[in-house]
Amino acid sequence: MAVPVELTTQNFEELVLQNQTQPVLVDFWAVWCVPCQMVTPIVEAVGEEMGDSIAIGKVHIEDYPELAERYNIMSIPTLLIFYKGEIVKQFVGVQEREVLITALRDVINGNPA
C-alpha cells in the first residue's frame, strides 16, 4: 500500500523530483478545505489499490506556500502526477478513484499524455 507522506520544502526534491522509479501523486490541500477532506479517502484508496507501484505525497499549502506557488496552485484540492521529476497530469477538484488509477496506470505503462 502506498501511504501518503507529508511533503515539505525539505523533502520534496528527494521524494518527488528525484524519484525515477515510480509516479508520484501529490495532493495539494488545506485543513479548512471541505473538498480536500473528500479527496483524502479517495487518495488513500488509490494507494491501497496501486500499492508500491506509486508514491503519494501531500502538501499542506498553508504550511508550505512556496511549494503551492512554485507549481501555480490556484485552487485546492489540486492533484499532480509527477514522473521522473516532471508533471505529467494535473487534476483540480474532487476526482473519482477510477480516474486517478487510470491516469497512474497510463503513466506506468508509458502513456502519460
KOLLO-858843 format. One record per atom (N, C-alpha, C): residue number from 1; residue in one letter; y negated, x negated, z. Coordinates in pm, whole numbers, plus 50000, padded with zeros to 5 digits. Atoms other than C-alpha are relative to their C-alpha. Example, Ala and Ser with C-alpha at 12.3 -4.5 7.8 and 13.67 -1.06 7.14 Angstrom:
// KOLLO-858843
(drenmar 1; "A"; (50119; 49911; 50000)) (drenmar 1; "A"; (50450; 48770; 50780)) (drenmar 1; "A"; (49880; 49910; 50000)) (drenmar 2; "S"; (50119; 50082; 49994)) (drenmar 2; "S"; (50106; 48633; 50714)) (drenmar 2; "S"; (49891; 50077; 50073)) 
***
This chain:
// KOLLO-858843
(drenmar 1; "M"; (50119; 49916; 50000)) (drenmar 1; "M"; (50000; 50000; 50000)) (drenmar 1; "M"; (49876; 49912; 50000)) (drenmar 2; "A"; (50128; 50071; 50002)) (drenmar 2; "A"; (49656; 49869; 49908)) (drenmar 2; "A"; (49909; 50066; 50105)) (drenmar 3; "V"; (50083; 49949; 49892)) (drenmar 3; "V"; (49446; 49910; 50222)) (drenmar 3; "V"; (49855; 49962; 49972)) (drenmar 4; "P"; (50141; 50033; 50023)) (drenmar 4; "P"; (49067; 49935; 50182)) (drenmar 4; "P"; (49949; 49894; 50098)) (drenmar 5; "V"; (50059; 50109; 49922)) (drenmar 5; "V"; (48887; 49623; 50304)) (drenmar 5; "V"; (49850; 50017; 49999)) (drenmar 6; "E"; (50146; 49995; 49996)) (drenmar 6; "E"; (48527; 49622; 50422)) (drenmar 6; "E"; (49944; 49878; 49927)) (drenmar 7; "L"; (50061; 50109; 50075)) (drenmar 7; "L"; (48331; 49417; 50173)) (drenmar 7; "L"; (49861; 49973; 50053)) (drenmar 8; "T"; (50129; 50045; 49949)) (drenmar 8; "T"; (48030; 49218; 50285)) (drenmar 8; "T"; (49940; 49901; 49900)) (drenmar 9; "T"; (50060; 50102; 50087)) (drenmar 9; "T"; (47788; 48978; 50122)) (drenmar 9; "T"; (50076; 49868; 50016)) (drenmar 10; "Q"; (49926; 50124; 49976)) (drenmar 10; "Q"; (48004; 48703; 50276)) (drenmar 10; "Q"; (50135; 49996; 49928)) (drenmar 11; "N"; (49865; 50005; 50058)) (drenmar 11; "N"; (48342; 48808; 50132)) (drenmar 11; "N"; (50011; 50063; 49861)) (drenmar 12; "F"; (49995; 49931; 50129)) (drenmar 12; "F"; (48250; 48998; 49811)) (drenmar 12; "F"; (50042; 49905; 49888)) (drenmar 13; "E"; (49970; 50099; 50105)) (drenmar 13; "E"; (48263; 48688; 49591)) (drenmar 13; "E"; (50149; 49967; 49999)) (drenmar 14; "E"; (49860; 50040; 49991)) (drenmar 14; "E"; (48606; 48582; 49715)) (drenmar 14; "E"; (50096; 50115; 49971)) (drenmar 15; "L"; (49904; 49891; 50009)) (drenmar 15; "L"; (48775; 48922; 49739)) (drenmar 15; "L"; (49990; 50082; 49871)) (drenmar 16; "V"; (50018; 49919; 50120)) (drenmar 16; "V"; (48629; 49086; 49428)) (drenmar 16; "V"; (49983; 49912; 49876)) (drenmar 17; "L"; (50034; 50075; 50122)) (drenmar 17; "L"; (48476; 48842; 49182)) (drenmar 17; "L"; (50098; 49889; 49968)) (drenmar 18; "Q"; (49905; 50108; 50025)) (drenmar 18; "Q"; (48732; 48564; 49226)) (drenmar 18; "Q"; (50144; 50049; 49990)) (drenmar 19; "N"; (49865; 49945; 50011)) (drenmar 19; "N"; (49033; 48798; 49221)) (drenmar 19; "N"; (50037; 50002; 49852)) (drenmar 20; "Q"; (49960; 50013; 50140)) (drenmar 20; "Q"; (49203; 48702; 48895)) (drenmar 20; "Q"; (50134; 50067; 49972)) (drenmar 21; "T"; (49864; 49950; 50017)) (drenmar 21; "T"; (49535; 48879; 48950)) (drenmar 21; "T"; (50014; 50151; 49998)) (drenmar 22; "Q"; (49987; 49855; 49993)) (drenmar 22; "Q"; (49464; 49247; 49009)) (drenmar 22; "Q"; (49864; 50068; 49990)) (drenmar 23; "P"; (50126; 49925; 49998)) (drenmar 23; "P"; (49200; 49514; 48953)) (drenmar 23; "P"; (49957; 50027; 50143)) (drenmar 24; "V"; (50056; 49969; 49868)) (drenmar 24; "V"; (48971; 49578; 49248)) (drenmar 24; "V"; (49916; 50126; 49988)) (drenmar 25; "L"; (50076; 49875; 49993)) (drenmar 25; "L"; (48848; 49931; 49317)) (drenmar 25; "L"; (49901; 49987; 50115)) (drenmar 26; "V"; (50104; 50015; 49898)) (drenmar 26; "V"; (48515; 49909; 49502)) (drenmar 26; "V"; (49927; 50132; 50016)) (drenmar 27; "D"; (50064; 49873; 49964)) (drenmar 27; "D"; (48376; 50217; 49677)) (drenmar 27; "D"; (49869; 49970; 50072)) (drenmar 28; "F"; (50132; 50011; 49937)) (drenmar 28; "F"; (48002; 50213; 49748)) (drenmar 28; "F"; (49972; 50132; 50070)) (drenmar 29; "W"; (50008; 49879; 49920)) (drenmar 29; "W"; (47939; 50463; 50029)) (drenmar 29; "W"; (49902; 49985; 50115)) (drenmar 30; "A"; (50079; 49999; 49875)) (drenmar 30; "A"; (47742; 50561; 50342)) (drenmar 30; "A"; (50060; 50106; 50092)) (drenmar 31; "V"; (49943; 49910; 49899)) (drenmar 31; "V"; (47843; 50738; 50664)) (drenmar 31; "V"; (49948; 50143; 49984)) (drenmar 32; "W"; (50063; 49867; 50006)) (drenmar 32; "W"; (47600; 51029; 50614)) (drenmar 32; "W"; (50029; 50075; 49871)) (drenmar 33; "C"; (49976; 49943; 50133)) (drenmar 33; "C"; (47719; 51098; 50258)) (drenmar 33; "C"; (50127; 50086; 50001)) (drenmar 34; "V"; (49885; 49908; 49997)) (drenmar 34; "V"; (47945; 51407; 50252)) (drenmar 34; "V"; (50094; 49976; 49882)) (drenmar 35; "P"; (49908; 50031; 50110)) (drenmar 35; "P"; (48082; 51338; 49900)) (drenmar 35; "P"; (50077; 49869; 50023)) (drenmar 36; "C"; (49931; 50126; 49969)) (drenmar 36; "C"; (48164; 50984; 50019)) (drenmar 36; "C"; (50118; 50025; 50094)) (drenmar 37; "Q"; (49892; 49965; 49907)) (drenmar 37; "Q"; (48370; 51133; 50301)) (drenmar 37; "Q"; (50114; 50069; 49925)) (drenmar 38; "M"; (49898; 49934; 50081)) (drenmar 38; "M"; (48553; 51341; 50039)) (drenmar 38; "M"; (50079; 49897; 49917)) (drenmar 39; "V"; (49938; 50102; 50082)) (drenmar 39; "V"; (48629; 51028; 49834)) (drenmar 39; "V"; (50097; 49913; 50081)) (drenmar 40; "T"; (49920; 50090; 49918)) (drenmar 40; "T"; (48777; 50830; 50124)) (drenmar 40; "T"; (50150; 50031; 49995)) (drenmar 41; "P"; (49855; 49975; 50007)) (drenmar 41; "P"; (49116; 51011; 50138)) (drenmar 41; "P"; (50057; 49986; 49859)) (drenmar 42; "I"; (49955; 50017; 50139)) (drenmar 42; "I"; (49135; 51004; 49757)) (drenmar 42; "I"; (50026; 49852; 49973)) (drenmar 43; "V"; (49985; 50145; 50018)) (drenmar 43; "V"; (49082; 50626; 49753)) (drenmar 43; "V"; (50122; 49950; 50077)) (drenmar 44; "E"; (49884; 50041; 49921)) (drenmar 44; "E"; (49340; 50586; 50030)) (drenmar 44; "E"; (50131; 50044; 49932)) (drenmar 45; "A"; (49882; 49952; 50072)) (drenmar 45; "A"; (49590; 50798; 49830)) (drenmar 45; "A"; (50028; 49913; 49878)) (drenmar 46; "V"; (49985; 50091; 50114)) (drenmar 46; "V"; (49528; 50577; 49526)) (drenmar 46; "V"; (50064; 49870; 50048)) (drenmar 47; "G"; (49944; 50123; 49943)) (drenmar 47; "G"; (49601; 50274; 49744)) (drenmar 47; "G"; (50146; 50014; 50034)) (drenmar 48; "E"; (49860; 49976; 49968)) (drenmar 48; "E"; (49926; 50428; 49864)) (drenmar 48; "E"; (50085; 50001; 49874)) (drenmar 49; "E"; (49922; 49988; 50123)) (drenmar 49; "E"; (50040; 50508; 49512)) (drenmar 49; "E"; (50007; 49869; 49922)) (drenmar 50; "M"; (50006; 50120; 50083)) (drenmar 50; "M"; (49931; 50185; 49344)) (drenmar 50; "M"; (50054; 49876; 50071)) (drenmar 51; "G"; (49945; 50112; 49924)) (drenmar 51; "G"; (50044; 49952; 49622)) (drenmar 51; "G"; (49926; 49870; 49976)) (drenmar 52; "D"; (50058; 50133; 50013)) (drenmar 52; "D"; (49989; 49580; 49581)) (drenmar 52; "D"; (49956; 49965; 49859)) (drenmar 53; "S"; (50045; 50029; 50136)) (drenmar 53; "S"; (49911; 49611; 49210)) (drenmar 53; "S"; (49848; 50004; 49989)) (drenmar 54; "I"; (50146; 49996; 49997)) (drenmar 54; "I"; (49546; 49672; 49307)) (drenmar 54; "I"; (49950; 49953; 50136)) (drenmar 55; "A"; (50068; 50024; 49872)) (drenmar 55; "A"; (49297; 49578; 49577)) (drenmar 55; "A"; (49890; 50105; 50011)) (drenmar 56; "I"; (50104; 49900; 49976)) (drenmar 56; "I"; (49049; 49819; 49734)) (drenmar 56; "I"; (49901; 49945; 50101)) (drenmar 57; "G"; (50105; 50041; 49907)) (drenmar 57; "G"; (48716; 49741; 49896)) (drenmar 57; "G"; (49897; 50109; 50013)) (drenmar 58; "K"; (50106; 49902; 49974)) (drenmar 58; "K"; (48441; 49949; 50050)) (drenmar 58; "K"; (49873; 49926; 50039)) (drenmar 59; "V"; (50130; 50059; 49969)) (drenmar 59; "V"; (48073; 49855; 50057)) (drenmar 59; "V"; (49913; 50109; 50064)) (drenmar 60; "H"; (50092; 49907; 49933)) (drenmar 60; "H"; (47860; 50037; 50313)) (drenmar 60; "H"; (49858; 49960; 49957)) (drenmar 61; "I"; (50126; 50038; 50064)) (drenmar 61; "I"; (47529; 50047; 50128)) (drenmar 61; "I"; (49885; 49978; 50098)) (drenmar 62; "E"; (50106; 50023; 49902)) (drenmar 62; "E"; (47315; 50061; 50443)) (drenmar 62; "E"; (50017; 49866; 50070)) (drenmar 63; "D"; (49975; 50130; 49940)) (drenmar 63; "D"; (47480; 49751; 50587)) (drenmar 63; "D"; (49981; 49886; 49900)) (drenmar 64; "Y"; (50009; 50102; 50103)) (drenmar 64; "Y"; (47480; 49563; 50256)) (drenmar 64; "Y"; (49922; 50050; 49878)) (drenmar 65; "P"; (50081; 49947; 50110)) (drenmar 65; "P"; (47193; 49699; 50044)) (drenmar 65; "P"; (49986; 49902; 49884)) (drenmar 66; "E"; (50012; 50099; 50107)) (drenmar 66; "E"; (47179; 49374; 49849)) (drenmar 66; "E"; (50114; 50013; 49899)) (drenmar 67; "L"; (49889; 49979; 50094)) (drenmar 67; "L"; (47524; 49447; 49702)) (drenmar 67; "L"; (49977; 50126; 49917)) (drenmar 68; "A"; (50031; 49877; 50074)) (drenmar 68; "A"; (47419; 49801; 49608)) (drenmar 68; "A"; (49893; 49972; 49895)) (drenmar 69; "E"; (50108; 50034; 50094)) (drenmar 69; "E"; (47105; 49661; 49445)) (drenmar 69; "E"; (50054; 49913; 49887)) (drenmar 70; "R"; (49944; 50093; 50100)) (drenmar 70; "R"; (47298; 49386; 49266)) (drenmar 70; "R"; (50075; 50076; 49890)) (drenmar 71; "Y"; (49922; 49924; 50097)) (drenmar 71; "Y"; (47518; 49649; 49097)) (drenmar 71; "Y"; (49933; 50132; 49961)) (drenmar 72; "N"; (50082; 49885; 50041)) (drenmar 72; "N"; (47239; 49905; 49042)) (drenmar 72; "N"; (50058; 50133; 50044)) (drenmar 73; "I"; (49944; 49877; 49946)) (drenmar 73; "I"; (47396; 50168; 49264)) (drenmar 73; "I"; (49884; 50094; 50032)) (drenmar 74; "M"; (50110; 49904; 49984)) (drenmar 74; "M"; (47160; 50465; 49236)) (drenmar 74; "M"; (50045; 50128; 50070)) (drenmar 75; "S"; (49944; 49878; 49942)) (drenmar 75; "S"; (47391; 50738; 49365)) (drenmar 75; "S"; (50133; 49965; 50063)) (drenmar 76; "I"; (49871; 50023; 49936)) (drenmar 76; "I"; (47683; 50747; 49602)) (drenmar 76; "I"; (50073; 50132; 50017)) (drenmar 77; "P"; (49917; 50118; 50016)) (drenmar 77; "P"; (47970; 50758; 49601)) (drenmar 77; "P"; (50000; 49949; 49855)) (drenmar 78; "T"; (49977; 50064; 50129)) (drenmar 78; "T"; (47997; 50512; 49316)) (drenmar 78; "T"; (50123; 49913; 50016)) (drenmar 79; "L"; (49878; 50079; 50000)) (drenmar 79; "L"; (48333; 50358; 49237)) (drenmar 79; "L"; (49998; 49909; 49879)) (drenmar 80; "L"; (49994; 50098; 50108)) (drenmar 80; "L"; (48352; 50040; 49032)) (drenmar 80; "L"; (50138; 49937; 49998)) (drenmar 81; "I"; (49875; 50075; 50014)) (drenmar 81; "I"; (48668; 49882; 48898)) (drenmar 81; "I"; (49964; 49865; 49939)) (drenmar 82; "F"; (50021; 50136; 50046)) (drenmar 82; "F"; (48642; 49506; 48866)) (drenmar 82; "F"; (50134; 49943; 49956)) (drenmar 83; "Y"; (49882; 50072; 50041)) (drenmar 83; "Y"; (48891; 49297; 48675)) (drenmar 83; "Y"; (49957; 49862; 49954)) (drenmar 84; "K"; (50034; 50139; 50027)) (drenmar 84; "K"; (48871; 48920; 48664)) (drenmar 84; "K"; (49849; 49976; 50011)) (drenmar 85; "G"; (50140; 50023; 49968)) (drenmar 85; "G"; (48521; 48934; 48809)) (drenmar 85; "G"; (49900; 50085; 49923)) (drenmar 86; "E"; (50088; 49918; 50082)) (drenmar 86; "E"; (48381; 49187; 48561)) (drenmar 86; "E"; (50021; 50148; 50029)) (drenmar 87; "I"; (49988; 49855; 49986)) (drenmar 87; "I"; (48307; 49558; 48595)) (drenmar 87; "I"; (50059; 50053; 49869)) (drenmar 88; "V"; (49937; 49945; 50119)) (drenmar 88; "V"; (48541; 49739; 48356)) (drenmar 88; "V"; (49994; 50153; 49996)) (drenmar 89; "K"; (50014; 49854; 49994)) (drenmar 89; "K"; (48498; 50100; 48473)) (drenmar 89; "K"; (49906; 50035; 50113)) (drenmar 90; "Q"; (50092; 49951; 49896)) (drenmar 90; "Q"; (48241; 50296; 48671)) (drenmar 90; "Q"; (50010; 50151; 50008)) (drenmar 91; "F"; (49996; 49857; 49975)) (drenmar 91; "F"; (48258; 50641; 48827)) (drenmar 91; "F"; (49894; 50033; 50104)) (drenmar 92; "V"; (50100; 49954; 49903)) (drenmar 92; "V"; (47977; 50827; 49005)) (drenmar 92; "V"; (50041; 50140; 50045)) (drenmar 93; "G"; (49961; 49871; 49946)) (drenmar 93; "G"; (48059; 51116; 49236)) (drenmar 93; "G"; (50147; 50004; 50035)) (drenmar 94; "V"; (49862; 49982; 49959)) (drenmar 94; "V"; (48387; 51251; 49362)) (drenmar 94; "V"; (50089; 50004; 49876)) (drenmar 95; "Q"; (49905; 50007; 50112)) (drenmar 95; "Q"; (48678; 51171; 49129)) (drenmar 95; "Q"; (50138; 50044; 50048)) (drenmar 96; "E"; (49863; 49963; 49966)) (drenmar 96; "E"; (49028; 51310; 49122)) (drenmar 96; "E"; (50087; 49875; 50005)) (drenmar 97; "R"; (49907; 50112; 49983)) (drenmar 97; "R"; (49307; 51078; 49229)) (drenmar 97; "R"; (50060; 49958; 49866)) (drenmar 98; "E"; (49935; 50031; 50127)) (drenmar 98; "E"; (49472; 51102; 48887)) (drenmar 98; "E"; (49907; 49924; 49905)) (drenmar 99; "V"; (50098; 50069; 50085)) (drenmar 99; "V"; (49152; 50990; 48710)) (drenmar 99; "V"; (49994; 49852; 50037)) (drenmar 100; "L"; (50008; 50139; 49953)) (drenmar 100; "L"; (49132; 50676; 48923)) (drenmar 100; "L"; (50130; 49924; 49970)) (drenmar 101; "I"; (49871; 50065; 50026)) (drenmar 101; "I"; (49503; 50600; 48890)) (drenmar 101; "I"; (50015; 49969; 49852)) (drenmar 102; "T"; (49992; 50023; 50144)) (drenmar 102; "T"; (49490; 50639; 48512)) (drenmar 102; "T"; (49911; 49882; 49960)) (drenmar 103; "A"; (50093; 50109; 50033)) (drenmar 103; "A"; (49186; 50408; 48491)) (drenmar 103; "A"; (50056; 49866; 50048)) (drenmar 104; "L"; (49944; 50124; 49948)) (drenmar 104; "L"; (49353; 50146; 48711)) (drenmar 104; "L"; (50123; 49956; 49921)) (drenmar 105; "R"; (49881; 50034; 50081)) (drenmar 105; "R"; (49680; 50162; 48516)) (drenmar 105; "R"; (49959; 49949; 49862)) (drenmar 106; "D"; (50050; 50049; 50129)) (drenmar 106; "D"; (49484; 50121; 48192)) (drenmar 106; "D"; (49958; 49854; 50011)) (drenmar 107; "V"; (50044; 50139; 49980)) (drenmar 107; "V"; (49328; 49802; 48331)) (drenmar 107; "V"; (50121; 49909; 50016)) (drenmar 108; "I"; (49880; 50081; 49979)) (drenmar 108; "I"; (49665; 49672; 48449)) (drenmar 108; "I"; (50075; 49978; 49869)) (drenmar 109; "N"; (49927; 50007; 50128)) (drenmar 109; "N"; (49815; 49745; 48106)) (drenmar 109; "N"; (49919; 49936; 49888)) (drenmar 110; "G"; (50079; 50072; 50098)) (drenmar 110; "G"; (49537; 49556; 47930)) (drenmar 110; "G"; (49910; 50086; 49913)) (drenmar 111; "N"; (50087; 49909; 50075)) (drenmar 111; "N"; (49334; 49857; 47813)) (drenmar 111; "N"; (49885; 50047; 50088)) (drenmar 112; "P"; (50103; 49962; 49904)) (drenmar 112; "P"; (49027; 49853; 48039)) (drenmar 112; "P"; (49890; 50091; 49946)) (drenmar 113; "A"; (50113; 49923; 50055)) (drenmar 113; "A"; (48790; 50032; 47799)) (drenmar 113; "A"; (50029; 50149; 50004)) 
***
